[in-house]
Structures are given as structure tokens and as C-alpha cells.
């Protein structure tokens, strides 16, 4: 099982390159293209190329991994790996509770979806956008359509008001990775929390190495010397100077603070009260950091107006609300896979059924069981449980509301900034997480009401905008997919020749004639490995 898992993860790390006839581009370049390009064809090329390159080679490995993982879970007394993961939440009604929460949030999501779909319709036209159908997945500014804030420039409610995306100001003020982490540290110390220990700064990887090393850029922290209570050991993040990365820095440092606060606890009590609890602790601070008020306080935003609030809340909705169905469905798919309800011959069909059902998105081209699009998301081959992120998005607003009350905030929840407030609390896992919630929040249930309250102004605004244009909520044309764009489309699959790694080798069809716009993958020594995907002349 471990060898299979390493093979899955190794492949994902080394599926790095893409797009361009001249030279190798790395994963960050793909992210940039998806975030900034508005070319329908180019986005399709990148989306399809990445999903094919990173997903298809894992298609035959994943069923074997599932079988071995389930075997290990059964040895521990669980029916399957999904049941093992669910046990961490210590609730017999957990899955039904999640469904109830999603139903509570669905009207807000559908209003956001309808508004975004209309704006994309205005930009791309009726050929590629169906006002009664799902949105093509490659048009939302992110490889997995999990957050939509990168297309905010197409959605801005009040373009003449100050830009709440302060990236340009950060660059102008000379922000770099170290400065961003110091800004985050100062936020924590302003709350009476701990400074980062010297070990943190000595061993941290705050930027992508320039010496050619292959690294997984997904932000994470590493623990060490647990018996001596010296935790955490280091942080790893390929930091870039963007507003979104500033929030990620605060999130990751939130994890560090959590461990530092509980380093004297017995080892078993140092983890979060549940996996989502830990994620929420990191994210709740970003809710203050991202407010126009806070950005103004630290010198990144000049003016504050009510219109700026709507701009800000829509940008937050494109990040937070757009994520909710994605965060909900990832492990729904895996629970079905681990339990056997979703057999290997339906992996991709079920993946897209859930993505259309909950997200209202569709693949931009026809996909089949030859593809393995779930494998294009790092957490699938990396075997990282994902429902924690959905849980954290609910809990963080509950925590935010409680902290704002403790800080003496009055007024709309979205205006609250707890910066420099010493009224902060903490909770570990010495008891079930529902009891921790009861003590911290006065309830033992997850509740979406604080989230709904936070977004109430922009919810009303979205409803008004959708009423003006007569939008249909939902996507009754469930099975619609966009047409293939006109152009010199080579609709044949061109396959990578992958390099051998130990016993893992997948040799497919050798690419003898490189068409214009071929995919090119690079290893450390710059040898090229060619891949497959639709190519454009």
C-alpha cells in the first residue's frame, strides 16, 4: 500500500510541465494561465492537458491502492478506509449533518453561480455558456474550479471603487515571502499569542528552491521532536506576493500557533478536536486579515466605503462560497470508492455526476472511463482526507462570530477585525470535538448561520442582480456540455512516455511527431517527456 501510494504521489509531483512549443513550464505557470487567461481555447488546452497528464497514468494504480488501503483499515476494525476517516468526527449522524448544512447553504451558492454564469455568458457568448446549464469547468480561474476569485475582474460590482485585491500595493511596498510571514506573526502576537520559535525561521522553506530540486509546493507544516515538545519543526510554502498567498501564510501560521499552544499537552491531545477544527483555527484569522478595515490598518488599502464592502464580500464569496460544494463532494466520491458503491468502471462518471450535482460545473470536453479526473487533484493521489475543509469553512465563521463578540465588536460580522484584541481562546482535543464546540461556542452542532450572516449583504445584492436579469437558479440542463471550439483541433490522444521510477513504469505510445503546442514535461536534468491532450495549431 505504501509503495502504491508513493507511486501515486511521485507521479503527481513530477507531472510538472506544460503549454508552449518552446521550453518547459512548471506547475506555477499552469496556475498563472488558469488564473489570468481569458482565452477559451487556451484554457481548454491547459485544463485538458493537465487532467490527462496527471490523471490518466494513475487510472490503473488507484483501484489497487483502494484495495490495499481498505485491507489496512479492516485490520484496524473498520469496514473500509472511508469509515476509518469518518470515525475521527465521533458522530453517528455526521454525514446527514453535512447534507443538512449544504442544503442550508445551497440557495446562496445557487445565486452566486447564476450571477457568475451570466457574467461568463456576457463574456464568452451563448455558444459556450448555457444559462440553464452547468458552467464549463475551465473558465472559473482555477484548475479544479474550487475557488473562483481569480475571475473577480470579470465580476466586480463597483469597478470604480478601490480594488480590494491589494497585490499591486504589496508589490509596490516591497513585500516578499519573509515580510509576509513577519506580518502574519505580528498579527498573532497582537492577540497575545506566541512568536515563532527560532527553529521555525531557521528551517522554513518560504519560497520555491532555485537549485533545481523537485518539491511539492502545496503549503504544509512539519512536526519534529514531539517527545521533547519542540513543535513544529518547519513550514514549507512556495510563497508568491499575492493577496491570496498572504491569507495562506496566516492560515499555515495558524496551524503552527495551534501546536505551540498545546506543545506541553500529552501527544494524543495535541491534534485538533477534529480535522476540520484545526483547519478552521487557521482560516478564522484570515477572516479578519482580509477585511478592508484590516488592510487599511496595515497600510494596504487607502479608502473605506460601503461599495468597497460589496466588492470585498463578492470576492470573499468567490473564494469561500464557491468552495463549499467542492469541499463537500471530494470525500463523497472517495467514500463511495472505498465502500465499493462506486466501482472502478464508474470512477470518472461518478466524479462528474457529483461535480455537476453539487457544483453545477461540467467538463469542457467529453470525458470517459479512460480518464481519471479525480486524480488530477493533489489530495486524491496524496491520500489526504478532504471533508475537513468543508467542516472548517463552517466552523471558522462560528469561531469568528465568537471571537468578535469577545473583542467587543458590534455591527455587521463582515466588518469585524480582531487585530490587537487580547481576547482569544484556544481548545485542544482532550474531549470530543462536539464538547469543545459546546464550551467555545455555546453549541455542540455545526451551524451555518454565522456564515449566512457574514455574507448577508452580498446575498441580498446577488438576489437583486439575478432578479434584474431574470436568472434561473440551478442547472436543469444537467447533461449539457459545450461544443468543441472551431480550429485545428487534433482530437486524438497523444501519450506521454514517462520515465522509470524504481519499479513504477508506465510506457505508453511514443510521441514520434510533436504537433504544434505539444505538452512537454521536464525532469530535474531537463530531459523531456511528452504528454497527451488536445493540441492546437
C-alpha positions in Angstrom: 0.0 0.0 0.0 2.8 2.4 0.9 4.7 1.7 -2.4 1.5 2.2 -4.4 0.8 5.5 -2.5 4.4 6.7 -3.1 4.0 5.9 -6.8 0.7 7.9 -6.9 2.2 10.9 -5.1 5.5 10.7 -7.0 3.7 10.9 -10.3 1.8 14.0 -9.2 4.9 15.8 -8.2 6.6 15.1 -11.5 3.7 16.0 -13.7 5.0 19.5 -13.7 5.2 20.9 -17.1 3.0 22.1 -19.9 1.9 24.5 -22.5 4.2 26.0 -25.0 6.1 24.9 -28.0 9.3 26.5 -26.8 10.6 25.3 -23.4 9.3 23.7 -20.3 6.8 25.4 -18.0 6.3 24.3 -14.4 3.1 23.9 -12.4 3.1 27.5 -11.3 2.9 28.5 -14.9 -0.3 26.4 -15.3 -1.8 28.1 -12.3 -1.0 31.5 -13.7 -2.5 30.7 -17.1 -5.7 29.3 -15.5 -5.9 32.4 -13.3 -5.2 35.1 -15.9 -6.0 33.9 -19.3 -9.5 34.6 -20.7 -8.9 32.6 -24.0 -11.4 29.9 -24.2 -9.2 27.7 -26.4 -6.0 28.2 -24.3 -7.8 27.5 -21.1 -9.3 24.3 -22.6 -5.8 23.2 -23.8 -4.3 23.7 -20.3 -7.2 22.1 -18.5 -7.4 19.1 -20.7 -3.7 18.6 -20.8 -3.3 18.8 -17.1 -6.2 16.4 -16.4 -4.9 13.9 -18.9 -1.2 14.2 -17.9 -1.8 13.9 -14.1 -4.9 11.7 -14.0 -4.8 9.0 -16.7 -1.5 7.4 -15.7 -3.0 6.8 -12.2 -6.1 5.2 -13.5 -4.8 1.6 -13.3 -3.0 2.2 -10.0 -5.8 3.6 -7.9 -8.1 0.5 -7.6 -5.1 -1.4 -6.3 -4.4 1.3 -3.8 -8.0 1.3 -2.7 -7.9 -2.4 -2.1 -4.8 -2.3 0.0 -5.9 0.8 1.9 -9.2 -1.0 2.8 -7.3 -4.1 3.8 -5.3 -2.0 6.3 -8.5 -0.3 7.6 -10.2 -3.6 8.1 -7.3 -4.8 10.2 -8.0 -1.8 12.4 -11.6 -2.8 12.8 -13.3 -0.6 10.2 -15.4 -1.6 7.2 -13.2 0.4 4.8 -10.9 3.5 4.7 -13.9 5.9 4.4 -15.4 4.5 7.6 -12.0 5.0 9.3 -11.8 8.6 8.2 -15.3 9.3 9.4 -14.6 7.8 12.8 -12.4 10.9 13.5 -15.6 13.0 13.8 -17.1 10.9 16.6 -20.7 11.4 15.4 -23.1 8.8 14.1 -25.1 11.5 12.2 -22.1 13.2 10.7 -22.9 12.6 7.0 -26.5 13.6 7.4 -25.4 16.7 9.4 -23.2 17.7 6.4 -26.0 17.2 3.9 -28.3 19.4 6.1 -25.6 22.1 6.2 -25.2 22.0 2.5 -28.9 22.3 1.9 -28.9 25.4 4.2 -26.2 27.0 2.1 -27.4 25.9 -1.3 -29.6 29.0 -2.1 -26.6 31.3 -1.5 -24.4 29.1 -3.7 -27.0 29.0 -6.5 -27.4 32.8 -6.5 -23.6 33.2 -6.8 -23.5 30.5 -9.5 -26.2 32.2 -11.5 -24.5 35.6 -11.3 -21.2 34.2 -12.4 -22.7 32.2 -15.2 -24.4 35.4 -16.5 -21.1 37.3 -16.4 -19.4 34.5 -18.3 -22.2 34.4 -20.8 -21.7 38.1 -21.4 -18.0 37.5 -22.0 -18.0 34.2 -23.9 -21.4 34.2 -25.5 -24.2 31.7 -25.9 -22.1 29.2 -27.8 -20.0 28.3 -24.7 -22.3 29.3 -21.8 -25.8 27.8 -21.3 -27.9 30.0 -18.9 -29.8 26.9 -17.9 -26.8 24.6 -17.7 -23.6 23.9 -15.7 -20.6 26.1 -16.2 -17.6 24.7 -18.2 -15.0 23.8 -15.6 -12.0 25.5 -17.3 -13.5 29.1 -17.2 -13.5 29.7 -13.4 -9.9 30.7 -12.8 -8.7 27.6 -11.1 -7.7 24.1 -12.4 -10.3 22.4 -10.3 -12.9 25.2 -10.2 -12.7 25.0 -6.4 -12.3 28.8 -5.9 -13.4 31.5 -8.4 -11.7 34.6 -7.0 -9.3 34.7 -10.0 -12.1 35.8 -12.3 -13.1 38.5 -9.9 -12.0 41.1 -12.5 -15.0 39.9 -14.7 -17.4 40.2 -11.7 -16.5 43.4 -9.9 -19.8 45.0 -8.6 -18.3 48.5 -8.4 -15.3 48.8 -10.7 -14.7 52.5 -9.9 -14.3 51.8 -6.2 -10.9 50.9 -4.5 -9.6 47.5 -5.5 -9.9 45.1 -2.6 -7.2 42.9 -4.2 -4.1 44.6 -2.8 -1.5 42.5 -4.6 -0.2 45.6 -6.6 0.1 47.6 -3.4 2.0 44.7 -1.7 4.4 44.6 -4.7 4.8 48.4 -4.6 5.6 48.3 -0.9 8.3 45.7 -1.4 6.6 42.7 0.2 8.5 39.4 -0.1 7.9 35.9 1.4 9.8 36.7 4.7 7.9 40.0 5.1 4.6 38.3 4.6 5.4 35.8 7.3 6.5 38.5 9.6 3.3 40.4 9.0 1.4 37.2 10.0 3.5 36.7 13.1 2.8 40.3 14.2 -1.0 39.6 13.8 -0.7 36.6 16.2 1.4 38.4 18.7 -1.1 41.3 18.7 -3.6 38.8 20.0 -1.3 37.8 22.9 -0.2 34.6 21.1 3.3 33.3 20.8 6.1 34.4 18.5 7.5 31.8 16.1 10.5 30.0 17.7 14.0 30.4 16.1 13.7 26.8 14.7 10.8 27.9 12.6 12.8 30.6 10.8 16.0 28.6 10.6 14.4 25.6 8.8 11.5 27.2 7.0 11.2 26.9 3.2 9.3 30.1 2.4 10.0 30.2 -1.4 10.4 27.6 -4.1 14.1 26.5 -4.3 16.1 27.8 -7.2 18.6 24.9 -7.2 16.5 22.6 -9.3 15.1 20.5 -6.5 11.7 18.9 -7.1 9.3 20.0 -4.3 5.6 19.7 -3.6 4.6 23.4 -3.4 1.4 22.7 -1.5 1.7 24.6 1.7 2.2 22.5 4.8 4.0 22.3 8.1 6.2 19.6 9.5 6.5 18.4 13.1 9.6 17.0 14.8 11.0 16.3 18.3 7.5 15.6 19.6 8.8 13.8 22.7 10.7 16.9 23.6 7.7 19.1 22.8 9.7 21.1 20.3 7.0 21.6 17.6 6.5 22.4 14.8 9.8 21.9 13.1 9.4 23.8 9.9 7.0 25.2 7.3 7.0 24.6 3.5 5.4 27.0 1.1 6.4 28.3 -2.4 5.2 31.8 -1.4 4.5 34.4 -4.1 3.5 38.0 -3.4 -0.3 37.9 -3.8 -3.2 38.8 -1.6 -4.4 35.1 -1.6 -0.9 33.9 -0.5 -0.9 36.5 2.3 -4.1 34.7 3.6 -2.4 31.3 3.1 0.5 32.5 5.2 -1.8 33.4 8.1 -3.6 30.1 7.7 -0.4 28.0 7.9 0.9 30.0 10.8 -2.4 29.4 12.5 -1.6 25.7 12.4 1.8 26.5 13.9 0.3 28.6 16.7 -2.2 25.8 17.5 0.7 23.3 18.0 2.8 25.8 20.0 -0.1 26.5 22.4 -0.5 22.8 23.1 3.1 21.5 23.0 3.0 20.7 26.7 -0.1 18.6 26.3 0.2 14.8 26.0 0.9 13.8 22.4 -2.6 12.4 21.8 -4.2 15.8 22.9 -2.1 18.0 20.5 -4.1 17.4 17.4 -7.2 19.4 16.6 -10.5 18.5 18.2 -11.4 17.1 14.8 -9.5 17.6 11.4 -11.8 20.4 10.4 -11.3 22.1 13.8 -7.6 22.5 13.1 -8.2 23.9 9.6 -10.8 26.4 10.9 -8.3 27.8 13.5 -6.0 28.7 10.6 -8.8 30.2 8.5 -10.7 32.1 11.1 -7.8 34.6 11.4 -7.9 35.2 7.6 -11.4 36.5 8.0 -10.0 39.4 10.0 -6.9 39.8 7.8 -8.9 40.1 4.6 -11.3 42.8 5.8 -10.9 46.2 4.2 -10.6 47.6 7.7 -7.6 45.5 8.5 -6.0 46.1 5.1 -6.4 49.8 5.7 -4.9 49.5 9.2 -1.7 47.8 7.9 -1.4 50.3 5.0 -2.5 48.2 2.1 -5.8 49.9 1.3 -6.4 53.6 1.2 -10.2 54.2 1.3 -13.1 52.5 3.0 -16.6 52.7 1.6 -19.8 50.7 1.7 -19.4 49.9 -2.0 -16.0 48.6 -1.2 -17.7 46.2 1.2 -19.8 44.7 -1.5 -16.7 44.4 -3.7 -14.9 42.7 -0.8 -17.8 40.4 0.1 -18.3 39.2 -3.5 -14.5 38.5 -3.7 -14.8 36.5 -0.5 -17.9 34.7 -1.8 -15.9 33.7 -4.9 -13.4 32.1 -2.6 -15.4 30.8 0.3 -18.9 30.1 -1.0 -17.7 28.8 -4.4 -15.5 26.3 -2.5 -18.3 24.7 -0.4 -19.7 22.2 -2.8 -16.2 21.2 -4.0 -15.1 20.7 -0.4 -18.2 18.6 0.2 -18.0 16.3 -2.8 -14.4 15.2 -2.8 -14.8 12.7 0.0 -18.3 11.8 -1.0 -16.7 10.4 -4.1 -14.0 8.6 -2.1 -16.5 7.2 0.4 -18.2 5.6 -2.5 -15.0 4.3 -3.9 -13.7 2.9 -0.6 -17.1 1.3 0.2 -17.4 -0.3 -3.3 -20.6 1.6 -4.2 -18.5 3.2 -6.9 -16.6 0.5 -8.8 -13.5 1.3 -10.9 -15.5 1.2 -14.1 -17.6 4.2 -12.9 -14.8 6.3 -11.3 -15.0 9.1 -13.8 -18.7 9.0 -14.4 -19.4 9.3 -10.7 -16.8 12.1 -10.3 -18.5 14.2 -12.9 -22.0 13.4 -11.6 -21.1 14.7 -8.2 -19.4 17.8 -9.6 -22.4 18.7 -11.7 -24.9 17.8 -9.0 -23.2 20.0 -6.3 -21.0 22.5 -8.1 -23.1 23.0 -11.3 -20.0 22.6 -13.5 -19.3 20.3 -16.4 -16.2 19.1 -18.2 -15.3 21.3 -21.2 -15.0 18.2 -23.4 -16.5 14.7 -23.2 -14.8 12.6 -20.7 -14.8 8.8 -20.4 -13.6 6.0 -18.1 -10.3 6.1 -19.9 -9.8 9.3 -17.9 -9.3 9.7 -14.2 -10.1 13.3 -13.5 -10.2 12.9 -9.7 -6.5 12.0 -9.9 -5.7 15.5 -11.2 -6.4 16.9 -7.7 -3.4 16.5 -5.4 -5.3 15.3 -2.4 -6.5 12.2 -4.3 -3.1 10.6 -5.1 -1.7 12.2 -1.9 -4.5 10.4 0.0 -5.3 13.5 2.1 -8.9 13.5 3.5 -10.8 16.5 2.3 -14.1 16.8 4.2 -12.1 18.6 6.9 -12.0 21.7 4.6 -15.8 21.8 4.3 -16.1 21.4 8.0 -13.5 24.2 8.6 -15.4 26.6 6.4 -18.5 26.2 8.6 -16.6 26.3 11.9 -14.4 29.3 11.0 -17.4 31.6 10.8 -18.8 30.2 14.1 -15.4 30.9 15.7 -15.2 34.3 14.0 -18.5 35.3 15.5 -17.5 34.2 19.0 -14.1 36.0 18.8 -15.7 39.2 17.5 -18.2 39.1 20.4 -15.3 38.6 22.8 -13.5 41.5 21.2 -16.5 43.8 21.8 -17.3 44.1 18.1 -20.8 45.5 17.2 -22.2 45.8 13.8 -22.1 43.5 10.7 -20.0 40.4 11.1 -18.0 41.0 7.9 -16.6 44.3 9.3 -15.0 42.7 12.3 -11.3 42.7 12.7 -9.9 41.1 15.9 -6.4 42.5 15.3 -4.8 43.7 18.5 -7.6 42.1 20.7 -6.2 40.0 23.5 -9.5 38.2 24.0 -8.6 35.0 22.3 -9.2 31.4 23.5 -8.0 28.0 22.5 -9.2 24.4 22.7 -7.5 21.1 22.2 -8.7 17.6 21.9 -8.8 16.3 25.4 -12.5 15.7 24.9 -14.8 15.0 21.9 -14.9 18.0 19.4 -18.7 18.4 20.0 -17.9 19.2 23.6 -15.2 21.6 22.6 -17.7 23.4 20.4 -20.2 23.5 23.3 -17.7 25.2 25.5 -16.3 27.6 22.9 -19.4 28.5 21.1 -22.3 27.5 23.3 -23.5 24.8 20.9 -22.3 21.2 20.1 -23.5 21.5 16.5 -22.0 22.9 13.4 -24.2 25.8 12.3 -24.1 27.7 9.0 -26.0 30.7 10.4 -22.9 32.8 11.2 -21.6 32.2 7.6 -25.0 33.3 6.2 -24.9 36.4 8.4 -21.4 37.3 7.3 -22.5 37.2 3.6 -26.0 38.6 4.1 -25.3 42.0 2.4 -23.8 40.4 -0.8 -26.5 37.7 -0.7 -29.2 40.4 -1.0 -27.2 42.2 -3.7 -26.8 38.9 -5.7 -30.6 38.2 -5.5 -31.3 41.8 -6.7 -28.9 41.4 -9.7 -30.3 38.0 -10.6 -33.8 39.3 -10.5 -32.9 42.2 -12.8 -31.6 39.8 -15.5 -34.2 37.1 -14.9 -31.7 34.4 -14.0 -32.7 30.8 -13.5 -31.2 29.3 -10.3 -29.7 25.9 -10.8 -28.8 24.0 -13.9 -31.8 22.0 -15.2 -29.9 21.2 -18.4 -27.9 18.8 -16.3 -26.1 16.9 -19.0 -25.2 19.8 -21.2 -21.5 20.2 -22.3 -20.1 23.0 -24.5 -19.2 22.3 -28.1 -15.7 21.8 -29.3 -14.3 25.1 -30.4 -13.6 25.6 -34.1 -10.0 25.4 -35.1 -7.3 22.9 -36.0 -8.3 20.6 -33.1 -6.4 17.3 -33.1 -8.9 15.1 -31.3 -6.5 12.2 -30.9 -4.9 11.2 -27.7 -1.2 11.8 -27.7 0.5 9.9 -24.9 3.4 10.6 -22.7 6.5 8.4 -22.4 7.1 8.6 -18.6 10.5 8.0 -17.1 11.0 4.9 -14.9 11.0 5.4 -11.1 12.1 2.2 -9.3 9.5 -0.4 -10.2 6.9 2.1 -11.4 7.0 2.5 -15.1 4.1 3.2 -17.4 5.2 3.1 -21.0 2.5 4.2 -23.4 2.6 5.2 -27.1 5.8 7.1 -28.1 5.2 10.5 -29.5 7.1 10.5 -32.8 5.7 13.6 -34.3 5.3 16.5 -32.0 2.3 18.6 -33.1 2.2 22.4 -32.6 1.5 23.2 -28.9 2.6 19.8 -27.6 2.9 19.2 -23.9 6.4 19.0 -22.6 7.3 17.7 -19.2 10.7 18.2 -17.6 12.7 16.3 -15.1 15.4 17.8 -12.9 18.1 17.3 -15.6 15.8 18.9 -18.3 15.2 15.7 -20.2 11.8 16.0 -21.9 8.9 13.6 -21.6 6.0 14.2 -23.8 2.4 14.0 -22.9 -1.1 13.9 -24.2 -4.0 16.2 -24.6 -5.9 18.2 -27.2 -3.4 20.3 -29.2 -3.9 23.5 -31.1 -2.2 24.6 -34.3 
